[in-house]
Amino acid sequence: MDAPVRRPKGPFPPFKPLSKAMSTTSLRIQPLRPKASWLRGHQDDIIVTPFAQILACLRNVRSNFVALTHIPTDKSKRTGHSSAHTSHHSNPNFNAIRGHGFGDESYMKSAVDTLEELDWCLDQLETISTHRSVSDMASSKFRRLLSRELSHLAETSKSGNQISEYLMNNFLDKQQDIELPLLRVEESSESRSTRDDAESDETPRPSSPVPGTRLLSTANKPMSEISGIRKLKTTNSFAEDVPNFGVETPYHEELHKYIEHLDAWGVDIFKIDELSNHRPLTVVTYSLFQRRNLLKTFQIMPRTLVNYLTILEDHYIQTPYHNRTHGADVAQSTHCLLSVPALDSVFSDLEIMAALFAAAIHDVDHPGVTNQYLINTGSELAIMYNDESVLENHHLAVAFKLLQEEGCDILASLSKKQRQTLRKMVIDMVLATDMSKHMSLLADLKTMVETKKVAGSGVLLLDNYQDRIQVLRNLIHCADLSNPTKPVAIYRQWTERIMEEFFIQGDKERQHGFEISPMCDRETATVEKSQVGFIDYIVHPLWETWADLVHPDAQNILDALEENRDWYLNQIPDSPLVDQRRHGDSPSEENKSSRSSSLTFSLGSANNLEVPAHHQKANCIPEEEPGNQ
C-alpha cells in the first residue's frame, strides 16, 4: 500500500525527480509497513539491488503521477491486481476525477488509463520471485503452455499419450520431487503390517548399469579418469602434405563437388560420408576451418588439425544416430547458420572457431542411450556428473582430454586468455545440446528478442558475454535440431536412424525388465505421428524464434520444415490431409494453419543484430532506419 500523498497548496504538486546518481546506484525509500521492532531504526536503509531499485522507482513514479493528476488519495489506492485493459468507465477514479473538474474528459481518461497500466506493471513485478531471472519467467510460462498442449494430445489416443510422454521427458527440465515429512496419525499394527508387505513387493532399483554402454568400471579405473579415451589405432598415411580435405580417398573429384556446397543448407552429408571413406567429420570440419581461414588466424598446423579430427572421429561410436556423421552434419549446419547476412561480422574469429569446435565434438563417445537411461541404471557416468547433463559433460571431457594427445593440440598457439575464453564458450555451447534445456534456451532467446523489440530499437546490441553466448547456444541447439528442416529424403534417413537407436535402447530395457522409455518400444511407436508432434511442439517454435532473430535469412528453412511436416502428416492413416488428397482436394486453409501450434509465438518483423566496435570486423552490417524494418 502506498504512503499517503500530501495535497499540494498550489495548483501543481511538488515533483521530486530522482537524481541520476540515485537512479543508477542507490535509492533511499522508507519501508512500507515495518512489522518488527528492529525495523523501526532502519527506515533510511539503502536499496542496492537493481530489481528492487526499479520497483522502488516505479512506486515513486506512481505516487508522483497520482499527485500530478490530482487523483484523490482515497480513490487512488491499489486494491488488488489491476488490469491494464479495464474500461475507464468501470474505474471509480474516473468518475471522481470528472467530479472535481480538473481537466477535460480525454485528459482525465488518459490519466486513469495510465494509472491502470502502471498498477498492472507493479502487480506483475511485485509477484516475481526474486531468485528467478526474467528469462526463467518466460521459461516457466512456456512449460505451462507446452504441458497444457501435451495434456490435450495425450487424451486423443494411445499413440498421442506416448508422444506426449516422450516430449515431456526429453525436452523439459524434470522438476525434482521431494518427499516432505507429513503428520501421520498412529497406525494400527494391522495397517502397518499391510503397508510393510506392500513396500516389500516393490521392484528394486537396478544396482548396476546395463551392459553395452561402455561405462567406467570402478574396479579397474579411478573415478578421476575419463572413460572412453583410447589410443589412436591408425596413423595418417600421407607423407608430407595434408590432402585437400584432410583424408585420402579415391573419390577426390566427386567429394570435391560436395565440399564446394558446404555453404548450402541441406548438403547430402551421407554422400560425403560415403565418398570420404567414412571420415565425414574430419573432411567437413577441416574444410570449414580452411574456408574460414582459421588455421592461419590461430596458427594451427594442418597436420595437427587432421590428427585431432581423426582421433576425435575415432572416438565417435558407430551408433545408428549419434555418430560421426551426425557430428559432421551439426558442424556443417552451424557453419551455415553463422554465414547468414544477419550475422555477418557479428562474431569474432575466436567465437566462430569455438562454435565449429563445439559442434564437431558435441556427441563424441555417445553410447546411443539417453541421459535418463544412464541415470535410471545407476551408471558410473551419472554418478560422476551428479545426474546433470551426464552425456554432455562426458562429451566435453573426452574432447578436451584428446587435445592432450601427442600432436593433437590445435589450441597450442592461442594465448592463455584466448584458450580460457574458447574453453568457456565451448562448454556453454555443448551443455546447451542437452535437450532437457530446450525450453530454457527457447525462453532465453525469445525474451532477448522481445525485450529489445519492446524497447523500440529493433536492434540487438550484443555487447556482453552473456548475450553473445546466448545467441551461440541457441545457434548450436538449432543445428542439433535441424534434421526436420533438411530435404525430406535426408530427413527421413535421420528419422529412421534415431528411431532405430531408440528401439535398441527399448530392447535393452525390455531385456532387463525395466520400464520401456517413451518412443523406444518398437512394437508400439508411431513414427509419423511422433514426427508431426515433434515439429509442432518443439522444432517449429524454436526455428520460428530463430527466424525472427535473423529475418529474412531463415525463411527457406521454415518453408522446408512446414513441407516436411505435411509430408509426415500425409503418411498418417486417416489424417485430414490424407482424406482430402484421396478425394482430389487441396489442403484447406484450416489444415494449413494447423502446422503452427499454440506454442509457436510470433515475434513479428525483422530484428537486426548490432555489436560494439571492439567486437566488429570489417564490413559490419548497417543499422536500419526504424521505418525500414
Long-range contacts (C-beta under 8 A, 24 or more apart in sequence): 1-32, 1-33, 1-77, 1-78, 2-59, 2-62, 2-63, 2-66, 2-76, 2-77, 2-78, 3-30, 3-32, 3-63, 4-73, 5-63, 5-66, 5-67, 5-73, 5-76, 7-73, 8-67, 12-68, 13-64, 13-67, 13-68, 13-70, 15-64, 15-67, 15-68, 16-60, 16-64, 18-57, 18-60, 23-53, 23-57, 26-53, 27-53, 27-56, 27-57, 29-56, 29-59, 29-60, 51-128, 51-130, 54-125, 55-122, 55-125, 55-126, 58-118, 58-121, 58-122, 58-125, 59-122, 61-118, 62-115, 62-118, 62-119, 62-122, 65-111, 65-114, 65-115, 65-118, 66-115, 69-97, 69-102, 69-108, 69-111, 69-115, 70-97, 70-100, 70-102, 71-96, 71-97, 71-111, 71-112, 71-115, 72-96, 72-97, 72-100, 76-115, 78-119, 78-122, 78-123, 80-123, 81-120, 81-123, 82-116, 82-119, 82-120, 82-123, 83-116, 83-120, 84-116, 84-117, 84-120, 84-121, 86-116, 88-112, 88-113, 88-116, 91-116, 134-447, 134-451, 135-440, 135-443, 135-444, 135-447, 135-448, 136-440, 136-443, 138-443, 138-444, 138-446, 138-447, 139-439, 139-440, 139-442, 139-443, 139-444, 141-443, 142-439, 142-442, 142-443, 142-446, 142-599, 143-172, 143-439, 145-598, 145-599, 146-172, 146-439, 146-537, 146-599, 147-172, 149-537, 149-597, 149-598, 149-599, 150-537, 153-533, 153-537, 158-524, 159-524, 159-526, 159-529, 160-529, 160-533, 162-518, 162-519, 162-524, 162-525, 162-526, 162-530, 163-518, 163-519, 163-526, 163-529, 163-530, 163-533, 163-534, 164-533, 165-518, 166-517, 166-518, 166-519, 166-530, 167-533, 167-534, 167-537, 167-538, 169-372, 169-517, 169-518, 170-370, 170-372, 170-435, 170-436, 171-435, 171-436, 171-438, 171-439, 171-537, 171-538, 172-436, 172-438, 172-439, 173-436, 173-437, 173-439, 173-440, 174-436, 203-513, 205-378, 206-376, 206-377, 206-378, 206-512, 206-514, 207-378, 208-377, 208-378, 209-374, 209-377, 209-378, 209-379, 209-380, 210-373, 210-377, 210-508, 210-509, 210-512, 210-514, 212-367, 212-508, 213-367, 213-369, 213-374, 213-377, 213-379, 214-317, 214-367, 215-367, 215-374, 215-379, 215-380, 215-381, 216-380, 216-381, 216-384, 217-380, 218-380, 223-380, 223-383, 223-384, 226-394, 226-397, 226-398, 226-401, 227-365, 227-380, 227-381, 227-394, 228-315, 228-365, 228-394, 228-398, 229-315, 229-398, 229-401, 229-402, 230-314, 230-315, 232-310, 232-311, 232-314, 232-405, 233-314, 234-310, 234-314, 236-303, 236-306, 236-307, 236-310, 242-302, 242-303, 242-306, 245-276, 245-282, 245-283, 245-286, 245-287, 246-279, 246-282, 246-283, 246-286, 246-287, 246-302, 246-305, 246-306, 246-309, 247-276, 247-277, 247-279, 247-282, 247-283, 247-306, 248-277, 249-275, 249-276, 249-277, 249-279, 251-275, 251-276, 255-283, 259-283, 259-287, 262-287, 262-288, 262-291, 262-332, 262-335, 263-335, 263-336, 263-339, 264-336, 265-333, 265-336, 265-485, 265-486, 265-556, 265-557, 266-485, 266-486, 266-487, 266-490, 266-560, 267-332, 268-490, 269-325, 269-328, 269-329, 269-332, 269-490, 270-325, 270-490, 270-493, 272-328, 273-324, 273-325, 273-328, 278-324, 279-310, 279-313, 279-324, 280-324, 280-325, 280-328, 280-329, 281-309, 281-312, 281-313, 281-316, 281-324, 281-325, 281-327, 281-328, 281-331, 281-360, 282-306, 282-309, 282-310, 282-313, 283-328, 284-328, 284-331, 284-332, 285-309, 285-328, 285-331, 285-356, 285-360, 288-331, 288-332, 288-335, 288-356, 289-353, 289-356, 291-335, 292-335, 292-349, 292-352, 292-353, 292-356, 294-349, 294-352, 294-353, 294-356, 297-349, 297-353, 298-349, 298-350, 298-353, 298-410, 298-411, 298-413, 298-414, 298-418, 299-413, 300-410, 300-413, 303-407, 304-407, 304-408, 304-409, 304-410, 304-412, 305-410, 307-405, 307-407, 307-408, 308-402, 308-403, 308-405, 308-408, 308-409, 308-410, 309-360, 311-402, 311-405, 311-408, 312-360, 312-361, 312-364, 312-399, 312-402, 315-364, 315-365, 315-398, 315-402, 316-363, 316-364, 316-365, 316-366, 317-365, 317-366, 317-367, 317-368, 319-366, 319-367, 319-368, 319-501, 320-368, 320-497, 320-498, 320-500, 320-501, 320-504, 321-368, 321-494, 321-497, 321-498, 321-500, 321-501, 322-363, 322-366, 322-368, 322-501, 323-363, 323-366, 326-363, 327-359, 327-360, 327-361, 327-362, 327-363, 327-364, 328-360, 329-482, 330-359, 330-360, 330-362, 330-363, 330-476, 330-479, 330-480, 330-482, 331-356, 331-359, 331-360, 333-359, 333-478, 333-479, 333-482, 334-358, 334-359, 334-475, 334-476, 334-479, 337-475, 337-478, 337-479, 338-475, 340-550, 340-553, 340-554, 341-553, 341-621, 342-549, 342-550, 342-551, 342-553, 342-608, 342-609, 342-621, 343-550, 343-609, 344-619, 344-620, 344-621, 345-611, 345-616, 345-617, 345-618, 345-619, 345-620, 345-621, 346-462, 346-609, 346-611, 346-615, 346-621, 347-468, 347-472, 347-615, 348-615, 348-617, 350-418, 350-421, 350-422, 351-425, 351-468, 351-472, 353-422, 354-421, 354-422, 354-425, 354-426, 354-429, 354-472, 355-425, 355-429, 355-472, 355-475, 355-476, 357-422, 357-426, 358-425, 358-426, 358-429, 358-430, 358-476, 359-429, 359-476, 359-479, 361-395, 361-396, 361-398, 361-399, 361-426, 361-430, 362-392, 362-395, 362-429, 362-430, 362-433, 362-476, 362-480, 363-391, 363-395, 363-433, 364-395, 364-398, 364-399, 365-394, 365-395, 365-398, 366-391, 366-395, 367-391, 368-501, 368-504, 368-505, 369-505, 369-508, 370-505, 370-517, 371-434, 371-436, 372-517, 373-505, 373-509, 373-517, 376-514, 377-514, 389-431, 389-434, 389-436, 389-437, 391-434, 392-430, 392-431, 392-433, 392-434, 393-431, 395-430, 396-426, 396-427, 396-430, 396-431, 399-426, 425-469, 425-472, 428-469, 428-472, 428-473, 429-469, 429-472, 429-473, 429-476, 430-476, 432-473, 432-474, 432-476, 432-477, 433-476, 433-477, 433-480, 438-477, 438-538, 438-542, 441-473, 441-474, 441-477, 441-542, 442-474, 442-541, 442-542, 442-545, 444-470, 444-473, 444-474, 445-470, 445-471, 445-474, 445-545, 445-546, 445-549, 446-545, 446-601, 446-603, 449-545, 449-548, 449-549, 449-603, 449-607, 450-603, 452-607, 453-603, 453-604, 453-607, 456-626, 457-626, 458-605, 458-606, 458-607, 458-608, 458-624, 458-626, 458-629, 459-607, 459-608, 459-609, 459-610, 459-623, 459-624, 460-549, 460-607, 460-608, 460-609, 460-610, 461-610, 461-611, 461-612, 462-609, 462-610, 462-611, 462-612, 462-615, 463-611, 463-612, 463-615, 468-615, 471-549, 471-609, 474-542, 474-545, 474-546, 475-546, 477-542, 478-542, 478-543, 478-546, 481-538, 481-539, 481-542, 481-543, 482-557, 484-531, 484-534, 484-535, 484-539, 484-561, 484-564, 484-565, 485-539, 485-543, 485-557, 485-558, 485-560, 485-561, 485-564, 486-560, 487-560, 488-563, 488-564, 488-567, 491-564, 495-527, 495-531, 499-525, 499-527, 528-568, 528-569, 528-571, 528-572, 529-572, 531-565, 531-568, 532-565, 532-568, 532-569, 532-572, 535-561, 535-564, 535-565, 535-568, 535-595, 536-565, 536-595, 536-596, 536-597, 536-599, 537-597, 537-599, 540-565, 540-595, 540-596, 540-597, 540-600, 541-597, 541-599, 541-600, 541-601, 544-600, 544-601, 544-602, 544-603, 545-601, 545-603, 548-602, 548-603, 548-604, 548-606, 548-607, 549-607, 549-609, 550-609, 551-605, 551-606, 551-607, 552-606, 562-595, 565-595, 566-595, 605-629
